[in-house]
Amino acid sequence: MTSRQWLTVLTLLVLVAAAVLGWVATRDSGAPLAALRMSAATTPAALVDEGPLLSARALARLALSPQERQLADQITRFADNEVDLAFHDALRDATHFVAMEKDKIFFEHVSEAESQVASDQARAAELKRQLGAAVGVRQGNLQDQLDLIQAQVELDQDALADAHDELIRAGADPGSLIQRQFDEHQAAERAADKAQQQATAGAIETGGPSSSLVAQFSAWQALGDKAARLRPARAEAALMAVKLAAQRNALRARLAAARAGVAAVMPVRAPAAVAAAGPAAAPAAAGKSAVSSLRRLSDDQKTLADLGKRAEDERAIEAGYGTWLALIRANQRAVVHGMTQSALGILLIVLAVFLFNFAVDRYLGGLASAHTRMHTLRGVIHATAQAVGVLLVLLVILGVPRQLGTILGLAGAGLTVALKDFVLAFFGWFTLMGKHGMRVGDWVEINGVAGEVVEINLMRTVLLETGSGAGSGHPTGRKVAFVNSYAIEGHFFNFTTSGQWLWDELQVSVPPDVDPYPLLERIQATLSKETESNARAAEQEWQNATAGYKVRAASAVPAVTLRPTGTGVEIHVRYIARAPERSSIRARLNEALVELLHRRGAGEAPAATGR
C-alpha cells in the first residue's frame, strides 16, 4: 500500500472514530422531562388583552408529536382560563365606573331613547288591546295606527342602539365595550375548539425520525425555528406573571386602606358623626355610603383573588413553554444523534469500498499486468463497487423512497428507453435460438460481414470473419461481434443447409482464332466430374430444407456458357461448392483447366481466370 493510500485510510478511520464519538455522545440520556406546566401573558386595561391566548393558539399549530400536542393543549387551557378571569375582573370593575361630566350627555341620549322606546311600546300595547274589542271601521283605523306605531318602535330601537354605540365609542361605558369583546371571545373560543377537534380527528401519527440525512437535517432546522418562536412567548409569560403579582400587591394595599376608611364611617362605630349629621338623615347617609363601600371592597377582594389565580396561570404557562423547549432540545439531540449515525454510515461505506478496491488491486494486480482480460475485469469490479457505494450513500442521504412501486416503474420505463439496444439484444437472442435462427458453426452474413459463427451469448453474436468477394472463403483472423438487436431491427443471411453451399464461378478467355466449342465440351465434362458429388448432395439438402414450404428445390447442376467480348470469347463456368471447400475446389478446377488447355496443344493457351 502506498503512502497516499495509507493517508486515505487513516483519514477515513479518524472520521469514523469522530462519528462514533458523536453518535455515543448524542444518545438519549433517558432523563424524564419536567412536569407539564405552562404560561402566557395578559395585561388588563380598559379592554382585556387576549394576547396570551392568541399566542398559545398560534403556537399550538406547531405541535406535531403527541407530547407536544399535550403541552400545547395545557398551555391553551391555562391561557384561556387567565383571559376568562381577566374578562370577569374587567366586567366587575366596570360596574363601579363613574362617568365624567363630559360623558353625561351620552347617557342622557341613551335615557331619552329608552324612554321613547318604552312610551311607543306602551302605546302599541294599548292599541292592541283596543283592536281586540273594536269592530267595523274602527277596527281598520286602529290597525293602521298600530302599524304606524310599530314602525315607530323599530325606528326608536334603532336610535337606541345607535345611542348605545355612540356611548361605547366615547368610552363612557367600558362595561358594554368589554361585554362585546367578551362575546367575541366566546365565539372565537367555540370556533377554535371545533377546529381543534377536526385537527385531532384528522391528525396522522408520525413514526420515528426519518433515517435519511436530508430529512434529519430538515427536522433539526424545524426544531430550531420552533424553539425560536417559543422563547419570546415564555419570556412574555414570565413578565406578565411579575406584573400581575405587582398589581395584586398594590390592590392588597389599597384594600387595607379602604377597610380602614369603611370602618371609620360605619354608624355603629362613629356615633359622634351620626349626631352631627342630624337625628334622621345621618343614619340613612352613613348606611348608604357604607353599603356602597362594602360592595366595592367585596368586588376588589374577588379581583384580588383572581389576580393571584391569573399570576399562577401565567407561571404555569411559563413552565409549560419551558417544558416544551426542553422537549425540543431532547428531540434536537435525537436528530443530531441520527445525523451522526448517518454520517458514520457514509464513512463506513466509503471505507469499505476503498478497502475492497485495494484488495482487488492486490489480488489481481500481478495478473492484470500480464493479461488484458484480467485488467478489464479489475476495471469492471472497481466500477461496480463504486456504483454500489454511491447507491448506498444516496440511500443514506435521501432515504429509501416511500412510493417504491411507482419509482421502480418509472425507473424501469426510463431504463427501457435508455437501454433500448440492450433490451432488443436480449429478445433478439431468443429469436436467434429459434427454429429459423443460427447456431455455432453456421456460415452467415450480418450487416455485410460474412463469417462463421463461433459464439452466441445473451447479448452478442461473434463471427470469425472470412473475407468478402473472391476471398470470402478465406478466414481473415479477425473476430467480429454484433449486438443481437440485428435479429429484430435488421436482417441476416444464413445457409439453409448444413452443407453451407454456395455458387462459385470461373472465367476462361479464348482468342478469336480458336474454336471454343471443343474446349467448351471438355471443360463441361471436367467440371461435371469434379462437382458431381457436391451437386447431388446440395440438391438433396435443398430439397429437404424446402419440403415444408411446398416449393421446388433449385438445381445444382454446373453450367458452362459462352459470352462474346471485344477480344474474343469468354467461357464462364458456374458450379456449386461447400463454403469451407471453395478455395480448394477452385484450385483443383484451375489446375484441370490449365492441363486441359496444354494437352489440346493450342497455339496460344487461353487464360483461365476466376471470380
TORTI-427672 format. One record per residue (C-alpha): chain; x, y, z. Coordinates in pm, 1 decimal. Layout:
REM TORTI-427672
A,X,Y,Z
...
This chain:
REM TORTI-427672
A,0.0,0.0,0.0
A,140.0,335.0,-99.7
A,175.6,631.7,135.4
A,-117.3,805.4,-34.3
A,-339.4,503.0,22.4
A,-229.1,481.7,386.0
A,-309.8,851.1,431.3
A,-657.0,799.3,282.7
A,-727.2,502.4,509.6
A,-606.1,686.7,820.8
A,-819.2,990.9,735.5
A,-1126.8,774.1,692.4
A,-1055.8,593.6,1019.0
A,-1020.3,924.4,1205.8
A,-1352.3,1045.0,1062.7
A,-1517.3,716.6,1156.2
A,-1384.0,747.2,1512.6
A,-1515.4,1106.0,1536.1
A,-1854.6,993.8,1406.4
A,-1864.4,711.9,1663.5
A,-1784.1,954.4,1945.6
A,-2056.9,1193.1,1826.0
A,-2304.8,907.9,1796.9
A,-2229.0,792.4,2152.3
A,-2235.9,1146.7,2292.9
A,-2576.9,1222.2,2142.3
A,-2752.2,909.5,2266.7
A,-3073.3,960.8,2461.1
A,-2985.1,1002.9,2827.8
A,-3326.7,880.3,2934.7
A,-3377.8,1169.2,3179.6
A,-3753.3,1227.5,3234.1
A,-3897.9,1560.1,3133.3
A,-4023.2,1802.8,3393.4
A,-4387.9,1814.4,3487.9
A,-4618.9,1976.9,3235.2
A,-4675.8,2338.5,3331.9
A,-4730.7,2648.8,3118.7
A,-4755.2,3024.7,3092.7
A,-4888.7,3321.0,2885.3
A,-4919.9,3692.1,2942.3
A,-5212.9,3931.4,2961.1
A,-5220.8,4292.7,3067.0
A,-5558.8,4414.0,3197.7
A,-5655.8,4753.5,3071.1
A,-5969.8,4930.6,2963.3
A,-6001.8,4638.4,2720.6
A,-5889.0,4286.4,2806.8
A,-5561.2,4175.5,2650.0
A,-5614.4,3840.2,2476.8
A,-5252.5,3818.3,2360.3
A,-5157.1,3513.9,2573.8
A,-5446.2,3307.5,2437.8
A,-5382.8,3413.1,2080.2
A,-5012.9,3328.7,2117.4
A,-5095.2,2990.5,2270.6
A,-5331.7,2904.3,1984.6
A,-5079.5,3014.5,1724.3
A,-4800.7,2810.1,1883.3
A,-5030.2,2508.6,1923.9
A,-5026.5,2472.3,1546.7
A,-4653.6,2395.7,1569.4
A,-4714.0,2087.2,1784.6
A,-4654.2,1766.3,1590.0
A,-4578.4,1484.1,1829.8
A,-4827.3,1360.8,2094.3
A,-4613.0,1509.3,2373.5
A,-4607.5,1848.7,2203.3
A,-4982.9,1839.9,2141.6
A,-5042.6,1760.7,2508.7
A,-4825.6,2053.0,2613.6
A,-4993.4,2286.1,2365.5
A,-5341.8,2185.7,2489.3
A,-5247.4,2252.7,2851.5
A,-5092.5,2588.1,2765.1
A,-5407.2,2684.6,2575.4
A,-5630.3,2585.3,2870.8
A,-5425.2,2790.1,3115.6
A,-5422.3,3089.1,2880.8
A,-5797.9,3058.7,2824.5
A,-5862.3,3045.2,3198.8
A,-5641.4,3350.0,3258.6
A,-5818.8,3550.2,2987.6
A,-6161.3,3448.8,3123.7
A,-6061.0,3569.8,3471.3
A,-5939.6,3894.8,3316.0
A,-6278.6,3942.4,3148.7
A,-6466.4,3877.4,3473.5
A,-6246.8,4124.1,3661.9
A,-6289.0,4388.1,3390.7
A,-6668.4,4346.4,3387.9
A,-6680.0,4363.2,3768.1
A,-6472.3,4678.7,3774.4
A,-6691.4,4833.0,3505.7
A,-6992.3,4825.5,3743.7
A,-6815.5,5080.9,3964.0
A,-6731.0,5307.8,3674.9
A,-6831.7,5673.3,3732.7
A,-6891.4,5871.8,3418.1
A,-6718.2,6205.1,3378.1
A,-6912.1,6526.4,3341.1
A,-6837.7,6548.1,2968.0
A,-6977.0,6198.3,2911.3
A,-7315.1,6254.4,3080.5
A,-7466.8,6382.0,2756.2
A,-7425.0,6034.6,2604.5
A,-7609.4,5877.5,2897.6
A,-7885.3,6136.1,2853.4
A,-7919.4,6036.4,2485.9
A,-7948.8,5672.9,2585.8
A,-8201.0,5756.3,2859.5
A,-8412.4,5959.9,2618.4
A,-8402.8,5683.7,2357.9
A,-8501.7,5423.9,2616.9
A,-8792.0,5643.3,2738.2
A,-8911.0,5692.5,2380.0
A,-8897.8,5316.5,2312.2
A,-9087.8,5242.6,2632.1
A,-9352.8,5504.6,2551.2
A,-9400.6,5371.6,2198.4
A,-9421.0,5013.4,2321.4
A,-9686.4,5114.2,2581.0
A,-9885.0,5292.3,2310.2
A,-9861.6,4982.4,2085.6
A,-9982.9,4760.2,2369.3
A,-10281.8,4990.1,2427.4
A,-10372.7,4984.8,2057.6
A,-10355.7,4607.1,2053.8
A,-10595.7,4597.4,2348.5
A,-10840.9,4834.9,2178.9
A,-10809.7,4647.4,1849.2
A,-10930.5,4330.2,2016.1
A,-11262.0,4492.9,2115.3
A,-11319.7,4714.2,1805.4
A,-11538.0,4622.3,1508.4
A,-11610.7,4764.4,1168.0
A,-11449.5,5084.3,1052.0
A,-11294.4,5149.9,1392.6
A,-11105.2,4824.0,1373.6
A,-10944.8,4930.7,1043.1
A,-10845.8,5267.5,1183.1
A,-10689.2,5108.7,1489.9
A,-10497.0,4861.9,1273.6
A,-10350.0,5147.9,1070.9
A,-10248.0,5327.4,1388.3
A,-10093.7,5004.9,1524.1
A,-9886.8,4951.1,1209.4
A,-9766.1,5309.8,1231.7
A,-9669.0,5285.7,1598.3
A,-9487.0,4952.9,1543.5
A,-9281.2,5112.5,1266.7
A,-9205.5,5395.2,1509.5
A,-9096.6,5140.5,1772.4
A,-8846.6,4985.7,1526.8
A,-8714.6,5332.2,1443.7
A,-8678.9,5418.8,1812.7
A,-8498.9,5089.1,1880.7
A,-8250.1,5169.4,1603.2
A,-8198.2,5511.5,1760.3
A,-8141.5,5344.2,2099.7
A,-7885.3,5107.3,1950.8
A,-7708.5,5398.7,1783.8
A,-7703.6,5586.9,2115.6
A,-7551.7,5281.6,2286.3
A,-7285.0,5255.1,2014.5
A,-7202.9,5621.9,2049.1
A,-7176.6,5577.9,2426.4
A,-6936.5,5285.7,2380.5
A,-6724.5,5463.4,2120.2
A,-6685.4,5760.8,2353.1
A,-6554.6,5530.5,2627.2
A,-6823.4,5641.5,2868.2
A,-6948.2,5282.5,2920.0
A,-6649.5,5042.5,2940.0
A,-6877.2,4764.3,3065.8
A,-7063.4,4742.0,2735.1
A,-6738.8,4754.5,2539.1
A,-6585.8,4476.6,2748.0
A,-6905.1,4271.3,2721.1
A,-6892.8,4299.0,2344.0
A,-6530.0,4187.0,2342.8
A,-6619.4,3900.4,2574.9
A,-6894.7,3784.7,2338.8
A,-6648.0,3788.1,2050.9
A,-6400.9,3596.8,2266.9
A,-6660.3,3329.5,2340.5
A,-6745.2,3292.7,1972.0
A,-6375.4,3265.3,1880.5
A,-6325.5,3007.6,2154.7
A,-6606.8,2788.4,2021.3
A,-6463.5,2812.1,1669.0
A,-6114.6,2726.0,1796.2
A,-6246.9,2423.3,1987.4
A,-6425.5,2299.1,1676.6
A,-6113.6,2344.7,1464.1
A,-5905.6,2164.3,1727.0
A,-6145.0,1867.4,1726.1
A,-6126.3,1845.4,1347.5
A,-5747.7,1870.8,1353.4
A,-5726.3,1598.8,1619.4
A,-5960.8,1371.8,1422.9
A,-5759.3,1419.3,1103.8
A,-5416.3,1404.0,1266.8
A,-5180.1,1136.5,1137.1
A,-4940.9,986.6,1382.2
A,-4591.4,1015.4,1251.1
A,-4336.1,749.1,1318.0
A,-3989.2,799.8,1444.3
A,-3745.8,1041.0,1284.0
A,-3659.9,959.9,925.0
A,-3338.6,771.0,868.2
A,-3234.8,987.2,570.4
A,-2975.5,1255.6,630.1
A,-3173.2,1518.4,437.9
A,-3488.7,1457.4,644.7
A,-3289.6,1467.8,967.8
A,-3131.1,1798.9,874.7
A,-3472.4,1944.0,784.5
A,-3613.9,1823.0,1117.3
A,-3322.7,1981.9,1302.4
A,-3387.3,2315.6,1130.0
A,-3762.2,2294.3,1202.8
A,-3694.9,2228.4,1571.0
A,-3462.9,2529.2,1586.2
A,-3727.8,2755.1,1428.9
A,-3990.3,2624.9,1670.6
A,-3765.9,2693.1,1970.8
A,-3700.6,3047.1,1842.2
A,-4078.5,3113.4,1845.2
A,-4133.9,2960.7,2188.9
A,-3866.8,3161.0,2372.8
A,-4036.6,3504.4,2329.7
A,-4369.2,3355.7,2444.3
A,-4202.7,3214.7,2754.0
A,-4037.0,3549.0,2835.2
A,-4370.3,3727.8,2784.5
A,-4543.0,3489.0,3025.1
A,-4273.1,3542.3,3288.5
A,-4304.1,3922.7,3254.9
A,-4682.9,3906.7,3280.0
A,-4661.0,3692.0,3595.5
A,-4442.1,3958.9,3755.4
A,-4684.6,4236.5,3651.0
A,-4985.7,4052.5,3788.6
A,-4803.7,3991.0,4116.9
A,-4723.3,4365.1,4139.4
A,-5086.2,4455.4,4065.4
A,-5201.6,4210.7,4332.9
A,-4968.5,4362.9,4591.8
A,-5084.1,4716.0,4505.4
A,-5450.6,4610.1,4524.6
A,-5392.7,4440.4,4860.2
A,-5250.5,4765.9,4997.2
A,-5548.3,4965.0,4863.3
A,-5788.0,4713.4,5018.4
A,-5624.9,4753.2,5359.3
A,-5661.5,5131.8,5338.8
A,-6021.3,5101.5,5212.9
A,-6117.1,4874.6,5502.6
A,-5988.2,5130.2,5745.1
A,-6193.1,5400.8,5573.4
A,-6510.8,5194.0,5578.3
A,-6465.1,5120.3,5947.8
A,-6444.7,5492.0,6012.3
A,-6782.4,5566.5,5850.3
A,-6980.1,5272.5,5992.8
A,-7277.5,5407.4,6207.0
A,-7213.1,5180.0,6499.0
A,-6854.2,5281.3,6520.7
A,-6896.3,5658.7,6465.5
A,-7175.1,5790.0,6698.4
A,-7032.4,6141.2,6706.3
A,-7054.7,6168.3,6329.7
A,-7413.2,6045.2,6334.4
A,-7516.4,6304.3,6595.6
A,-7356.3,6586.7,6398.6
A,-7549.4,6489.6,6082.2
A,-7891.0,6514.1,6244.3
A,-8124.5,6269.2,6405.5
A,-8287.6,6137.2,6081.2
A,-8056.3,6199.7,5786.3
A,-7730.8,6082.5,5943.6
A,-7813.5,5710.1,5975.1
A,-7950.1,5690.5,5620.7
A,-7648.7,5865.1,5461.3
A,-7397.6,5668.0,5661.6
A,-7568.7,5338.6,5584.0
A,-7583.8,5408.4,5209.7
A,-7215.9,5504.5,5197.2
A,-7116.9,5200.4,5398.4
A,-7311.2,4963.7,5173.2
A,-7150.2,5112.7,4860.9
A,-6805.3,5088.1,5014.4
A,-6858.8,4731.6,5128.3
A,-6976.0,4625.9,4784.7
A,-6669.8,4782.4,4627.6
A,-6449.0,4611.0,4884.0
A,-6615.0,4278.9,4806.6
A,-6554.4,4321.5,4434.0
A,-6195.1,4425.8,4495.8
A,-6146.0,4122.8,4714.4
A,-6267.6,3898.0,4431.3
A,-6037.5,4079.5,4188.4
A,-5750.6,4025.7,4432.5
A,-5817.8,3651.2,4436.3
A,-5846.8,3645.0,4055.8
A,-5515.4,3828.8,4021.5
A,-5349.4,3556.5,4226.0
A,-5505.1,3287.5,4007.7
A,-5404.1,3471.9,3692.6
A,-5047.0,3503.1,3818.2
A,-5041.5,3128.8,3886.8
A,-5175.3,3063.1,3537.9
A,-4902.0,3279.3,3388.5
A,-4635.7,3094.6,3585.9
A,-4787.3,2765.8,3474.0
A,-4779.1,2885.5,3113.7
A,-4415.7,2989.2,3156.1
A,-4330.0,2646.1,3295.3
A,-4519.4,2480.5,3010.1
A,-4322.0,2668.9,2749.5
A,-4006.2,2571.8,2935.8
A,-4107.5,2205.6,2925.3
A,-4183.6,2236.8,2556.0
A,-3839.1,2386.8,2496.8
A,-3682.8,2102.3,2696.4
A,-3870.0,1853.4,2479.3
A,-3743.5,2031.3,2166.6
A,-3387.8,2017.3,2297.7
A,-3428.2,1643.0,2357.2
A,-3562.4,1598.5,2003.3
A,-3275.0,1804.9,1864.2
A,-3032.9,1580.0,2047.1
A,-3201.3,1273.9,1898.4
A,-3189.4,1427.1,1549.9
A,-2821.0,1515.3,1587.3
A,-2762.3,1158.9,1702.7
A,-2934.2,1031.5,1387.9
A,-2733.0,1269.0,1166.8
A,-2412.2,1147.5,1328.4
A,-2520.3,788.4,1270.7
A,-2591.3,864.9,903.8
A,-2250.9,1031.0,867.2
A,-2091.7,725.9,1028.1
A,-2271.4,500.8,781.0
A,-2147.7,707.6,486.2
A,-1789.3,696.0,611.8
A,-1807.7,320.4,666.1
A,-1942.4,271.4,313.4
A,-1660.6,481.4,165.1
A,-1402.9,295.1,373.5
A,-1544.9,-44.2,273.8
A,-1538.9,45.5,-97.3
A,-1182.2,172.6,-69.6
A,-1061.7,-139.8,114.3
A,-1246.5,-366.0,-130.0
A,-1084.9,-196.4,-429.3
A,-747.7,-218.7,-258.5
A,-796.2,-592.9,-201.3
A,-897.2,-641.1,-566.3
A,-589.5,-449.9,-684.5
A,-367.6,-657.4,-460.7
A,-516.0,-988.3,-575.1
A,-546.4,-911.8,-947.2
A,-260.3,-663.9,-982.0
A,3.2,-917.5,-1087.5
A,-230.2,-1099.1,-1323.0
A,-366.7,-780.6,-1480.2
A,-22.6,-660.3,-1579.3
A,24.3,-968.7,-1798.9
A,-331.0,-1034.3,-1910.0
A,-555.4,-783.2,-2081.5
A,-873.3,-964.4,-1975.7
A,-774.5,-951.2,-1610.3
A,-706.8,-580.8,-1644.6
A,-1056.7,-535.1,-1785.8
A,-1203.9,-748.5,-1507.2
A,-1034.8,-535.2,-1245.1
A,-1175.7,-217.9,-1402.6
A,-1524.9,-369.3,-1409.8
A,-1501.3,-471.7,-1042.9
A,-1383.8,-122.1,-944.4
A,-1666.8,44.3,-1134.2
A,-1924.7,-193.7,-987.0
A,-1801.9,-143.3,-631.9
A,-1801.3,234.2,-672.5
A,-2152.1,230.4,-822.7
A,-2282.0,20.3,-533.1
A,-2110.1,254.4,-287.2
A,-2263.6,563.5,-449.2
A,-2606.6,398.3,-443.7
A,-2575.4,313.7,-73.7
A,-2455.6,666.2,8.7
A,-2753.3,812.7,-179.7
A,-2988.5,584.5,15.5
A,-2835.5,710.0,340.7
A,-2862.3,1074.2,231.6
A,-3203.3,1064.1,63.3
A,-3358.8,761.0,230.7
A,-3549.2,470.2,81.9
A,-3825.8,601.0,-146.8
A,-4169.4,556.8,7.7
A,-4352.7,501.6,-321.2
A,-4115.2,228.1,-421.9
A,-4352.4,68.3,-675.6
A,-4409.1,392.2,-865.3
A,-4040.1,481.1,-859.9
A,-3940.6,136.4,-981.4
A,-4196.9,159.9,-1262.5
A,-4068.6,499.5,-1373.8
A,-3709.0,383.8,-1342.8
A,-3790.7,73.3,-1547.0
A,-3952.3,282.6,-1819.7
A,-3654.3,517.3,-1827.8
A,-3407.6,230.4,-1841.2
A,-3607.6,67.9,-2119.0
A,-3574.3,382.9,-2328.0
A,-3210.3,443.0,-2237.9
A,-3109.9,77.3,-2279.9
A,-3322.4,4.2,-2585.3
A,-3039.0,-170.4,-2766.4
A,-2970.8,-399.2,-2473.3
A,-3339.4,-487.0,-2439.9
A,-3362.1,-562.7,-2811.6
A,-3041.5,-763.8,-2787.4
A,-3190.9,-970.5,-2506.4
A,-3507.7,-1051.6,-2703.8
A,-3303.1,-1094.3,-3022.4
A,-3118.7,-1379.8,-2853.6
A,-3449.9,-1568.4,-2824.1
A,-3508.2,-1509.8,-3197.0
A,-3164.2,-1644.5,-3281.9
A,-3225.0,-1950.4,-3065.1
A,-3547.1,-2027.0,-3253.6
A,-3606.0,-2259.5,-3543.8
A,-3501.2,-2008.2,-3806.2
A,-3211.4,-1861.2,-3612.3
A,-2848.2,-1965.5,-3619.2
A,-2613.2,-2197.5,-3436.7
A,-2240.9,-2206.6,-3366.0
A,-2064.6,-2319.8,-3684.5
A,-2319.8,-2170.3,-3925.3
A,-2194.6,-1974.8,-4223.6
A,-2375.2,-1639.4,-4209.3
A,-2361.3,-1281.2,-4329.0
A,-2457.8,-999.8,-4087.7
A,-2459.8,-636.2,-4192.9
A,-2238.6,-716.1,-4494.3
A,-1983.4,-915.6,-4291.1
A,-1955.9,-1285.5,-4376.5
A,-1810.5,-1543.4,-4147.0
A,-1855.4,-1849.6,-3933.8
A,-2046.6,-1825.0,-3606.0
A,-1814.2,-1905.7,-3317.0
A,-2020.4,-1774.0,-3021.9
A,-2380.0,-1675.0,-2946.8
A,-2444.8,-1541.3,-2596.8
A,-2726.1,-1346.2,-2436.4
A,-2617.7,-1011.2,-2579.8
A,-2378.7,-1068.0,-2869.4
A,-2303.3,-1285.8,-3171.4
A,-1936.0,-1339.1,-3257.7
A,-1820.8,-1430.1,-3611.7
A,-1487.6,-1546.4,-3740.7
A,-1459.2,-1324.9,-4047.4
A,-1387.5,-1499.1,-4377.0
A,-1343.4,-1200.4,-4606.3
A,-1566.6,-1098.5,-4895.6
A,-1581.9,-1130.4,-5276.1
A,-1323.0,-1360.2,-5422.5
A,-1173.2,-1418.7,-5083.8
A,-1490.8,-1493.0,-4896.2
A,-1377.9,-1842.6,-4818.1
A,-1050.5,-1735.1,-4655.3
A,-1051.2,-1650.2,-4280.4
A,-904.8,-1308.3,-4203.8
A,-814.5,-1395.4,-3845.3
A,-1046.2,-1128.2,-3703.5
A,-1342.7,-1177.0,-3472.0
A,-1642.3,-956.6,-3535.8
A,-1906.1,-907.6,-3259.4
A,-2263.5,-791.4,-3325.1
A,-2524.0,-692.1,-3066.7
A,-2820.2,-928.9,-3105.5
A,-3059.4,-641.7,-3181.2
A,-2992.1,-702.5,-3552.6
A,-3215.3,-1011.5,-3529.3
A,-3517.7,-782.3,-3462.7
A,-3432.4,-446.9,-3619.9
A,-3220.1,-569.8,-3914.2
A,-3164.1,-891.2,-4105.5
A,-2903.0,-1161.4,-4151.5
A,-2822.7,-1428.4,-4410.1
A,-2774.8,-1789.6,-4308.4
A,-2725.8,-2102.3,-4513.1
A,-3038.5,-2317.6,-4506.9
A,-2842.5,-2645.1,-4510.5
A,-2571.4,-2797.6,-4304.8
A,-2350.8,-2824.6,-4617.4
A,-2316.5,-2446.5,-4646.0
A,-2340.1,-2447.3,-5023.0
A,-2259.9,-2151.6,-5241.5
A,-2214.6,-2086.9,-5611.2
A,-1869.2,-2008.9,-5743.6
A,-1764.7,-1901.2,-6091.0
A,-1455.6,-1930.3,-6312.8
A,-1385.5,-1738.8,-6632.8
A,-1169.5,-1859.4,-6927.9
A,-1069.4,-1621.3,-7213.2
A,-1045.4,-1775.4,-7563.2
A,-871.3,-1584.2,-7851.7
A,-1082.8,-1511.4,-8162.4
A,-880.5,-1751.6,-8386.5
A,-952.4,-2054.7,-8164.9
A,-1268.0,-2263.6,-8195.4
A,-1426.7,-2250.3,-7841.0
A,-1677.5,-2537.3,-7876.4
A,-1442.0,-2833.8,-7847.9
A,-1286.0,-2664.5,-7547.7
A,-1632.2,-2596.5,-7407.4
A,-1726.7,-2963.5,-7419.6
A,-1406.9,-3076.1,-7248.3
A,-1444.6,-2809.8,-6977.9
A,-1803.9,-2916.6,-6913.5
A,-1702.5,-3281.1,-6882.9
A,-1418.8,-3198.0,-6643.6
A,-1648.0,-2971.9,-6438.0
A,-1918.9,-3237.9,-6406.0
A,-1660.7,-3491.0,-6293.0
A,-1520.6,-3257.9,-6024.5
A,-1856.8,-3129.1,-5887.1
A,-2092.7,-3423.2,-5941.8
A,-2093.7,-3541.8,-5580.6
A,-2134.0,-3192.4,-5445.0
A,-2422.3,-3117.5,-5681.5
A,-2612.6,-3430.3,-5575.0
A,-2558.4,-3355.4,-5203.5
A,-2662.0,-2991.0,-5242.4
A,-2981.7,-3080.7,-5429.7
A,-3074.4,-3336.3,-5165.2
A,-3019.8,-3093.5,-4880.0
A,-3209.4,-2815.1,-5053.7
A,-3498.7,-3049.0,-5118.6
A,-3513.1,-3146.8,-4752.5
A,-3488.4,-2784.0,-4640.6
A,-3771.2,-2664.1,-4867.3
A,-4003.1,-2960.9,-4825.5
A,-4207.5,-2790.3,-4557.3
A,-4268.4,-2481.9,-4772.5
A,-4411.7,-2668.4,-5076.3
A,-4168.5,-2509.2,-5318.1
A,-3949.3,-2670.5,-5584.9
A,-3585.0,-2704.6,-5489.1
A,-3324.6,-2539.2,-5715.8
A,-3093.2,-2738.2,-5941.9
A,-2725.9,-2771.7,-5851.0
A,-2606.8,-2884.5,-6198.2
A,-2296.7,-2687.2,-6307.5
A,-2333.2,-2457.1,-6605.5
A,-2086.5,-2352.7,-6881.0
A,-2174.5,-2055.7,-7102.8
A,-2009.2,-1855.4,-7381.0
A,-2000.3,-1478.9,-7385.0
A,-1860.2,-1275.5,-7674.8
A,-1620.2,-992.8,-7594.1
A,-1424.5,-736.7,-7794.1
A,-1110.0,-953.5,-7782.7
A,-1267.0,-1292.9,-7844.4
A,-1488.6,-1527.2,-7642.9
A,-1515.2,-1588.3,-7268.9
A,-1619.0,-1919.0,-7122.1
A,-1798.1,-1877.8,-6782.7
A,-1801.9,-2180.4,-6556.2
A,-2056.9,-2180.9,-6268.0
A,-2063.1,-2462.9,-6013.0
A,-2172.7,-2546.2,-5656.3
A,-1925.8,-2585.6,-5370.3
A,-1915.8,-2601.1,-4996.2
A,-1814.0,-2268.9,-4842.9
A,-1520.1,-2408.0,-4646.8
A,-1400.2,-2605.9,-4955.0
A,-1443.6,-2323.2,-5205.2
A,-1074.4,-2238.3,-5228.7
A,-957.2,-2595.9,-5267.6
A,-1222.6,-2676.9,-5533.6
A,-1131.2,-2367.5,-5730.7
A,-764.5,-2459.3,-5717.3
A,-833.7,-2809.9,-5849.0
A,-1055.5,-2676.8,-6128.7
A,-797.1,-2419.5,-6236.7
A,-531.6,-2689.6,-6243.1
A,-756.1,-2918.1,-6450.4
A,-836.9,-2640.2,-6697.2
A,-473.8,-2548.6,-6744.9
A,-379.9,-2912.0,-6801.8
A,-667.9,-2945.6,-7047.5
A,-553.2,-2646.8,-7249.5
A,-195.6,-2772.4,-7264.4
A,-298.4,-3117.3,-7387.2
A,-505.0,-2953.8,-7659.9
A,-185.5,-2804.4,-7793.5
A,-330.8,-2467.4,-7874.1
A,-102.6,-2215.8,-8031.6
A,-199.3,-1964.1,-7767.9
A,-328.2,-2109.5,-7447.0
A,-643.4,-1940.4,-7323.9
A,-614.8,-1755.2,-6998.0
A,-827.2,-1900.1,-6710.7
A,-946.3,-1654.5,-6450.4
A,-1185.3,-1693.1,-6154.9
A,-1408.0,-1454.5,-5977.2
